[in-house]
Amino acid sequence: MKRICLIRDRRPFWEIIAAYLKTVNAHLSLIDKPVLQIVSEKNPDIVITGGSAYKEISALSQNIPKLVITEGDIAETRSRDVYFLSWPVGKEAFLEMTSRLLYISERRLFKAVISIAPKGRDETYLGKSLNFSMSGMAFKVEKPLNVGDILTISFFIPNSDERLSIDAEVMRNSIDPDDGSVYYGARFLSIEKGVRDVLDGFVKKIK
């Protein structure tokens, strides 16, 4: 079972976040002060905190991802293990983000050029995929997107001559700690069986 350490401050949304996390198969530790020793003793798989506690937990092992919940603009950082999420955000988007950091769902890293066609717009953008799972994907695109946008995403994967096309909903945007750029997370809305079989084999590295 994954271990999540939640360091709260006085903002009211922590009760909502705790309720979200209690719905997944993980052990949740609630801490009100960012005391490094206490956090380390919990041996967490991920630490979720606010901006005020970030400096105190920055000394934790770089193998432990840290999710910082902010209000308003998302801060920038160059640290490879720190990720920022702007509040408010829906339950599904929040759990998708924590699941990605915990690697709960099987996910394959894969960078390739993708085409992105937002519903209701007569435009198609080129982007770059970052990773795939059977439930969604992360990607970058220079054109700004909004949470809730419905997209048709098309791409090729190795060992397949067929271009896959899947509808997806933008669930979140986050800062890439490597270069400070924005990337998006989207969940797949519906996948035809043939496409699902090809994607399943790709994600699981069968082919």
C-alpha positions in Angstrom: 0.0 0.0 0.0 1.3 3.4 -1.0 2.0 5.9 1.9 1.0 9.6 1.5 2.1 12.3 3.9 -0.2 15.3 3.9 1.3 18.4 5.6 -1.5 20.9 6.3 -1.5 24.6 6.9 -4.4 26.8 8.0 -6.1 26.9 4.6 -9.6 25.2 4.5 -9.1 23.0 1.5 -7.0 20.4 3.2 -10.1 18.6 4.6 -11.3 18.3 1.0 -7.9 16.9 -0.2 -7.8 14.5 2.7 -11.3 13.2 1.8 -10.2 12.8 -1.8 -7.1 10.7 -0.7 -9.1 8.5 1.6 -11.0 7.1 -1.4 -7.9 5.5 -2.8 -5.9 2.4 -1.7 -3.3 4.3 0.2 -2.2 5.0 3.8 -2.7 8.7 4.7 -0.7 10.4 7.4 -1.9 13.9 8.4 0.8 16.3 9.8 0.2 19.9 10.9 3.9 20.9 11.1 6.6 20.3 8.5 9.0 18.7 10.9 11.5 16.9 8.7 12.2 14.1 11.2 8.5 13.3 11.6 7.9 13.3 7.8 11.0 11.0 7.3 9.8 8.6 9.9 6.6 8.1 8.0 8.7 6.9 5.0 6.2 8.4 2.5 5.9 7.6 -1.2 4.7 11.1 -1.8 4.5 14.3 0.3 1.7 16.8 -0.4 2.0 20.2 1.2 1.5 24.0 0.7 4.0 26.6 -0.4 4.8 27.7 3.2 6.2 24.2 4.0 8.1 23.7 0.8 11.5 24.9 2.2 11.3 22.6 5.2 10.6 19.5 3.2 13.1 20.3 0.4 15.8 18.4 2.2 13.8 15.1 1.8 15.2 12.5 -0.5 14.9 13.4 -4.2 13.4 10.0 -4.7 10.2 11.2 -2.9 7.9 13.3 -5.1 6.6 16.5 -3.5 3.3 17.9 -4.6 2.8 21.6 -3.6 -0.8 22.9 -3.6 -1.0 26.6 -4.5 -3.7 29.2 -5.0 -3.5 31.4 -8.0 -0.4 31.4 -10.2 1.7 28.3 -10.2 5.2 28.8 -8.9 8.3 27.7 -10.9 11.0 25.4 -9.7 13.9 23.6 -11.3 13.8 20.7 -8.8 13.1 17.3 -10.5 11.0 16.0 -7.6 8.7 19.0 -7.0 5.4 19.4 -8.8 2.8 22.2 -8.4 -0.9 22.1 -8.6 -3.2 25.1 -8.6 -6.3 24.9 -6.3 -9.2 24.6 -6.8 -9.2 21.4 -8.8 -11.8 18.6 -9.1 -11.5 15.2 -7.4 -10.8 13.2 -10.5 -8.1 15.6 -11.7 -6.4 15.7 -8.3 -6.4 11.9 -8.0 -5.1 11.5 -11.5 -2.2 13.8 -10.6 -1.3 11.9 -7.4 -1.7 8.6 -9.2 0.8 9.6 -11.8 3.3 10.6 -9.2 2.7 7.4 -7.3 2.9 5.3 -10.4 -0.3 3.5 -9.2 -1.5 3.0 -12.8 0.9 1.4 -15.3 2.3 4.1 -17.5 4.8 4.2 -20.3 7.1 7.1 -21.0 7.0 8.0 -24.7 7.9 11.2 -26.5 6.4 11.6 -29.9 4.8 14.2 -32.1 1.0 14.2 -31.7 -1.8 16.2 -33.3 -4.4 17.9 -31.1 -7.8 19.0 -32.4 -10.0 20.8 -29.8 -13.7 20.2 -30.2 -15.5 23.2 -31.5 -12.5 24.8 -33.1 -11.4 24.6 -36.7 -7.8 24.2 -35.7 -5.2 21.4 -35.2 -2.1 21.9 -33.1 1.1 19.9 -33.0 2.3 18.8 -29.5 4.6 16.2 -27.9 3.5 13.3 -25.8 5.2 12.6 -22.5 3.6 9.4 -21.2 0.6 7.1 -21.7 -1.6 5.0 -19.5 -4.8 3.2 -20.3 -6.7 6.0 -18.7 -5.0 9.0 -20.1 -1.8 10.8 -21.1 0.4 13.8 -20.4 1.6 16.0 -23.2 2.9 19.5 -24.1 1.6 21.9 -26.7 2.4 25.6 -27.3 -1.2 26.7 -27.7 -2.9 27.3 -24.3 -5.6 24.9 -23.3 -8.2 25.0 -20.5 -9.2 22.4 -18.0 -12.4 20.8 -19.4 -11.4 21.2 -23.1 -12.4 18.2 -25.2 -9.7 17.1 -27.6 -9.2 14.6 -30.4 -5.6 13.4 -30.0 -3.9 11.5 -32.8 -0.6 9.8 -32.9 1.5 6.8 -34.1 3.1 4.3 -31.8 6.0 2.0 -32.5 5.3 -1.2 -34.5 1.9 0.0 -35.7 1.1 1.5 -39.2 -2.2 2.7 -38.0 -2.6 6.3 -36.7 -4.5 6.1 -33.4 -7.2 8.7 -32.6 -8.7 9.1 -29.1 -11.0 11.7 -27.6 -9.8 13.1 -24.3 -10.6 15.7 -21.7 -8.0 18.1 -20.3 -8.0 17.5 -16.5 -5.0 19.6 -15.3 -2.0 21.7 -16.2 1.2 21.7 -14.3 4.8 23.0 -14.4 7.5 20.7 -15.8 10.3 21.0 -13.2 13.0 20.3 -15.8 12.4 23.4 -17.9 9.6 25.4 -16.3 7.2 24.8 -19.3 3.5 23.9 -18.9 2.3 20.4 -19.7 -1.2 19.0 -19.6 -2.8 15.9 -18.3 -5.9 14.5 -20.1 -8.1 11.5 -19.5 -9.4 9.3 -22.3 -13.2 9.6 -22.8 -13.8 6.6 -25.0 -11.6 4.1 -26.8 -12.7 1.7 -29.5 -11.8 -1.9 -28.7 -9.2 -2.2 -31.6 -7.5 1.0 -30.5 -7.6 -0.1 -26.8 -5.9 -3.4 -27.6 -3.1 -1.7 -29.5 -2.7 0.9 -26.7 -2.7 -1.8 -24.0 0.1 -3.7 -25.7 2.1 -0.5 -26.1 1.6 0.6 -22.5 2.6 -2.8 -21.2 5.5 -2.9 -23.6 4.3 -6.2 -25.1 5.3 -4.9 -28.5 
